[in-house]
Each structure stands twice: as C-alpha cells, then as structure tokens.
Amino acid sequence: VEQLRAARHRMEMEGKIVGFVPTMGALHAGHISLVQEASKACDEVITSIFVNPTQFAEGEDLDQYPRDLDGDIKKLSSVPKLTTVFHPPIAEMYPEDGAKVFVGLDELENSLR
C-alpha cells in the first residue's frame, strides 16, 4: 500500500491524470477494455488485482475463485499507459490490528422487501 501511495503521489506531483481500474483478477476482455478506456482518458493507469475476502459470504467460494496473476499481468502488458499493477496481500489490506468497519443496513434491507 505504501509503494502505491508513493507512486500515486509522484504522479500527482507531476500533474498526471491517473486512472484506477479495480479488479479481482481472472481478467477477461471486459476488464481489458476498461483498462484500455482508462488509458485513453488518463496519463497513467493503475489496475488492482485483489480477491477481496469481504466480498464473499461464509460458505461461498473464496478458495475456488480463479487466480492467475501471471496470466493477468500478461493480458495487461499490451495496454499503453498501464504503469502500475497493485496486487496487495490480504494481510496488508486487512491487518489483524487494523480497524474494521461494517455497515449494517437492516432497516433499509427490510424496507426493500
């Protein structure tokens, strides 16, 4: 995370317009087209590849979610202006001693039924 912040700060100081395309990897043509569009609109593009465990409910297939970092990077290598691939470990994104915030929407959820 600190390396990404430093790179982003450098880009900002250079007056660059930076695009960010978040993904969970297992990239396909739709992902690549998003990165290509960001490349057209921005000076530099950051793409994240992070399988976020908080997006999976208990019993869902987090362990089965496809992961092919080398293949994803290869697919991204043809995109101009892609300067950074951000692939943090889970422990860096969710440190044991870090604050965790959960938002409960029970009232909203109940009103939408």
SVG drawing of the C-alpha trace seen along z (x, -y; Angstrom):
<svg xmlns="http://www.w3.org/2000/svg" viewBox="-41 -19 48 43">
<polyline fill="none" stroke="black" stroke-width="0.4" points="0.0,0.0 2.8,-2.4 4.5,-1.8 1.2,-2.5 0.7,-5.7 4.3,-6.8 3.8,-6.1 0.4,-7.9 1.9,-10.9 4.7,-11.1 2.2,-11.0 0.2,-13.7 3.2,-15.9 4.0,-15.5 0.5,-16.7 -0.6,-13.4 -4.2,-12.3 -4.3,-8.8 -7.0,-6.2 -7.7,-3.4 -9.4,-0.1 -10.1,2.2 -10.5,5.9 -10.4,9.2 -8.3,10.7 -9.3,13.6 -9.2,10.9 -11.3,11.1 -12.0,8.9 -14.3,6.7 -11.7,5.9 -9.1,5.2 -11.5,2.9 -12.0,0.9 -8.2,0.6 -7.9,-0.5 -10.5,-3.2 -8.8,-4.5 -5.6,-4.5 -7.2,-6.7 -8.5,-9.2 -5.5,-9.3 -1.8,-9.8 -1.2,-6.7 -3.3,-3.8 -3.3,-1.7 -5.0,1.6 -5.6,3.5 -5.8,7.3 -7.2,8.2 -9.5,11.0 -11.3,9.3 -12.4,11.9 -15.0,9.4 -16.9,9.8 -17.6,13.4 -20.2,14.6 -19.4,17.5 -19.7,20.7 -19.1,19.0 -16.3,20.0 -13.5,17.6 -11.0,20.5 -12.3,21.5 -12.2,18.1 -9.8,18.3 -6.4,16.7 -3.8,16.3 -1.6,13.3 1.0,14.1 -1.7,14.6 -3.5,11.4 -0.3,9.4 0.4,10.8 -3.1,9.7 -2.5,6.2 1.0,5.9 -0.4,4.8 -2.3,1.8 -0.5,-1.5 0.0,-3.8 -0.6,-1.0 2.1,-1.8 1.1,0.0 -0.4,3.3 -1.4,3.2 -1.6,6.8 -1.5,6.5 -1.6,9.4 -4.8,9.8 -2.8,9.1 -1.7,5.7 -5.3,4.7 -6.8,6.1 -4.1,6.1 -5.0,8.1 -4.7,4.9 -6.5,2.6 -9.9,1.1 -12.7,2.9 -15.9,1.1 -19.1,2.9 -22.2,1.1 -25.5,2.6 -28.4,1.9 -31.0,3.9 -33.6,1.1 -33.1,0.4 -33.0,4.1 -36.3,4.7 -37.9,1.8 -36.9,3.2 -38.7,6.5"/>
</svg>
